[in-house]
Amino acid sequence: MGLISGFEDLEKRIVGQGACTGCGACVISCQYKDIIEYSEGKPNSVGECQICGFCSHVCPRYALQRTELERFVFGRVRKREEDFGVCRDIYVAKSTDNEVLKHCQDGGVATALINMALDSDIIDGAIISGVNPSIPWLPMPFFSTNKHETVRYAGTRYTYSPNLLALGKNTGEFARLAFVGTPCQIRALRQMEKILYCIRPDLDKKIYFLAFTIGLFCSESFTYEGLMQKKIQNEMGIDLNDIEKINIKGGMLLTLKNGKTVKIPLKEVRPYAEEKCAYCDDFSAEFADISLGGVGLDRRTFAVIRTEQGEKIFNQAIQQKKLDIKPVNEFARAYNLLIRLSKNKQSNARKIEEQYIIAKK
Ligand SMILES: Cc1cc2nc3c(=O)[nH]c(=O)nc-3n(C[C@H](O)[C@H](O)[C@H](O)COP(=O)(O)OP(=O)(O)OC[C@H]3O[C@@H](n4cnc5c(N)ncnc54)[C@H](O)[C@@H]3O)c2cc1C
């Protein structure tokens, strides 16, 4: 493992190119204090880099070796037919808890799994995304230790929430945590696990870091200033405090607290997509223990179980009757959409990468 590139190189090749995801992995992994700071959605240099190399190693955009990472996480690389990454099992599921169903995005599976793990003493807490108490719909990383909080912060905010920053603050090496995040965050986490494993090979890699990871399917995220303020608040005249829920099903659907639904065509929200997301080739959080998405389903979540640990957690939730499951063959449309969106993202990212290589020549 080459650990030679410092933050200066990362800043030039990733942050400066507009490819930085803003995940914050470099900030929390730096082995020195006060070298990299997280501000305005990205890492910034505030001290002299000592070139520990951790920042570039954990970055999900910097020289990530997909097959090497697959071997580390799954013990094998994906098969040719695994278009959306290594997969052990697939279900379409929903929570059996009415409180969760009231607040969740799709079937409430993410929240149901975390709640089951809290109840069963599998974890002490979970890193999720909360909401800034004074700025409506602005997500923020959140460390939750109880069901009241996980239910309150269920649902999707379509703007970026750097959940890894909460991990940096709330974990010791041996904390028992679950982590919910976007595909880029899950990739960074796995790179972090890998680097820790290289330093401490005596530790069981599945024990010392996280109990389990939940990855969210993700086409892209949007800028808060663009989508929430410019489009929805200023152009459409909707007070953000009046929005109950935002979902993407064919278009962007705003469910208002007065019961009305407003639909925004996707082509009207696309201009506010984060440019950095164009570099991403991972739709379905291909390195998570369990990956979840809505893929056009009505109040159910599509669940891809990828690891043995993910299977154990998911099965435990089924056994405890926390999840109502259906076989995936009843949902061919969602399955095909997952394949299509995965392939689209892979080929779009390849094109961007090629343009970048040509521009550098
Ligand atoms: C930016 C973004 C884009 C997405 N795009 C797609 C898509 O194109 N297609 C698709 O099928 N699914 C997409 N999803 C996933 C989908 O919206 C649901 O999160 C998923 O189906 C799980 O639903 P659930 O009801 O099981 O989760 P819930 O039980 O409602 O739990 C959702 C969890 O996500 C966390 N969360 C909320 N917002 C964020 C955020 N911004 N970043 C990180 N964590 C967050 C919450 O804290 C909560 O723990 C996207 C999610 C995000 C965050």
The ligand as an SDF file (V2000), in Angstrom:
LIG
                    3D

 53 58  0  0  0  0  0  0  0  0999 V2000
  -28.7480   12.3900   -1.5880 C   0  0  0  0  0  0  0  0  0  0  0  0
  -29.5780   11.1310   -1.7650 C   0  0  0  0  0  0  0  0  0  0  0  0
  -29.9530   10.7290   -3.0600 C   0  0  0  0  0  0  0  0  0  0  0  0
  -30.6990    9.5590   -3.2410 C   0  0  0  0  0  0  0  0  0  0  0  0
  -31.0150    9.1680   -4.5210 N   0  0  0  0  0  0  0  0  0  0  0  0
  -31.6920    8.0240   -4.7200 C   0  0  0  0  0  0  0  0  0  0  0  0
  -31.9960    7.5960   -6.0460 C   0  0  0  0  0  0  0  0  0  0  0  0
  -31.6280    8.2540   -7.0310 O   0  0  0  0  0  0  0  0  0  0  0  0
  -32.6860    6.4320   -6.1980 N   0  0  0  0  0  0  0  0  0  0  0  0
  -33.0630    5.6690   -5.1130 C   0  0  0  0  0  0  0  0  0  0  0  0
  -33.6700    4.6130   -5.3130 O   0  0  0  0  0  0  0  0  0  0  0  0
  -32.7810    6.0470   -3.8470 N   0  0  0  0  0  0  0  0  0  0  0  0
  -32.1010    7.1980   -3.6260 C   0  0  0  0  0  0  0  0  0  0  0  0
  -31.8080    7.6020   -2.3460 N   0  0  0  0  0  0  0  0  0  0  0  0
  -32.1660    6.7070   -1.2060 C   0  0  0  0  0  0  0  0  0  0  0  0
  -33.6070    6.9020   -0.7270 C   0  0  0  0  0  0  0  0  0  0  0  0
  -33.9440    8.2720   -0.7090 O   0  0  0  0  0  0  0  0  0  0  0  0
  -33.7920    6.3330    0.7110 C   0  0  0  0  0  0  0  0  0  0  0  0
  -32.8040    6.8580    1.5630 O   0  0  0  0  0  0  0  0  0  0  0  0
  -33.6830    4.8210    0.7570 C   0  0  0  0  0  0  0  0  0  0  0  0
  -34.6300    4.2400   -0.1150 O   0  0  0  0  0  0  0  0  0  0  0  0
  -33.9340    4.2800    2.1780 C   0  0  0  0  0  0  0  0  0  0  0  0
  -35.2600    4.5350    2.5070 O   0  0  0  0  0  0  0  0  0  0  0  0
  -35.8450    4.0720    3.9220 P   0  0  0  0  0  0  0  0  0  0  0  0
  -37.2780    4.4830    3.9790 O   0  0  0  0  0  0  0  0  0  0  0  0
  -35.5050    2.6310    4.1190 O   0  0  0  0  0  0  0  0  0  0  0  0
  -34.9360    4.9490    4.8950 O   0  0  0  0  0  0  0  0  0  0  0  0
  -35.3460    5.7450    6.2600 P   0  0  0  0  0  0  0  0  0  0  0  0
  -35.7840    4.7570    7.2770 O   0  0  0  0  0  0  0  0  0  0  0  0
  -36.2450    6.8710    5.9150 O   0  0  0  0  0  0  0  0  0  0  0  0
  -33.9360    6.2940    6.6870 O   0  0  0  0  0  0  0  0  0  0  0  0
  -33.1790    7.1330    5.8630 C   0  0  0  0  0  0  0  0  0  0  0  0
  -31.8320    7.3690    6.5090 C   0  0  0  0  0  0  0  0  0  0  0  0
  -31.0600    8.2140    5.6430 O   0  0  0  0  0  0  0  0  0  0  0  0
  -30.4480    9.2520    6.4070 C   0  0  0  0  0  0  0  0  0  0  0  0
  -30.2840   10.4240    5.5360 N   0  0  0  0  0  0  0  0  0  0  0  0
  -31.2030   11.3410    5.1670 C   0  0  0  0  0  0  0  0  0  0  0  0
  -30.6840   12.2290    4.3260 N   0  0  0  0  0  0  0  0  0  0  0  0
  -29.3850   11.8940    4.1700 C   0  0  0  0  0  0  0  0  0  0  0  0
  -28.3200   12.4580    3.4420 C   0  0  0  0  0  0  0  0  0  0  0  0
  -28.4460   13.5560    2.6880 N   0  0  0  0  0  0  0  0  0  0  0  0
  -27.1040   11.8470    3.4750 N   0  0  0  0  0  0  0  0  0  0  0  0
  -26.9290   10.7410    4.2400 C   0  0  0  0  0  0  0  0  0  0  0  0
  -27.9030   10.1640    4.9840 N   0  0  0  0  0  0  0  0  0  0  0  0
  -29.1210   10.7310    4.9210 C   0  0  0  0  0  0  0  0  0  0  0  0
  -31.4210    9.4890    7.5460 C   0  0  0  0  0  0  0  0  0  0  0  0
  -30.7970   10.0850    8.6420 O   0  0  0  0  0  0  0  0  0  0  0  0
  -31.9180    8.0710    7.8420 C   0  0  0  0  0  0  0  0  0  0  0  0
  -31.0820    7.4290    8.7550 O   0  0  0  0  0  0  0  0  0  0  0  0
  -31.0790    8.7840   -2.1210 C   0  0  0  0  0  0  0  0  0  0  0  0
  -30.7120    9.1960   -0.8340 C   0  0  0  0  0  0  0  0  0  0  0  0
  -29.9540   10.3550   -0.6380 C   0  0  0  0  0  0  0  0  0  0  0  0
  -29.5510   10.7600    0.7490 C   0  0  0  0  0  0  0  0  0  0  0  0
  1  2  1  0
  2  3  1  0
  2 52  2  0
  3  4  2  0
  4  5  1  0
  4 50  1  0
  5  6  2  0
  6  7  1  0
  6 13  1  0
  7  8  2  0
  7  9  1  0
  9 10  1  0
 10 11  2  0
 10 12  1  0
 12 13  2  0
 13 14  1  0
 14 15  1  0
 14 50  1  0
 15 16  1  0
 16 17  1  0
 16 18  1  0
 18 19  1  0
 18 20  1  0
 20 21  1  0
 20 22  1  0
 22 23  1  0
 23 24  1  0
 24 25  2  0
 24 26  1  0
 24 27  1  0
 27 28  1  0
 28 29  2  0
 28 30  1  0
 28 31  1  0
 31 32  1  0
 32 33  1  0
 33 34  1  0
 33 48  1  0
 34 35  1  0
 35 36  1  0
 35 46  1  0
 36 37  1  0
 36 45  1  0
 37 38  2  0
 38 39  1  0
 39 40  1  0
 39 45  2  0
 40 41  1  0
 40 42  2  0
 42 43  1  0
 43 44  2  0
 44 45  1  0
 46 47  1  0
 46 48  1  0
 48 49  1  0
 50 51  2  0
 51 52  1  0
 52 53  1  0
M  END
$$$$
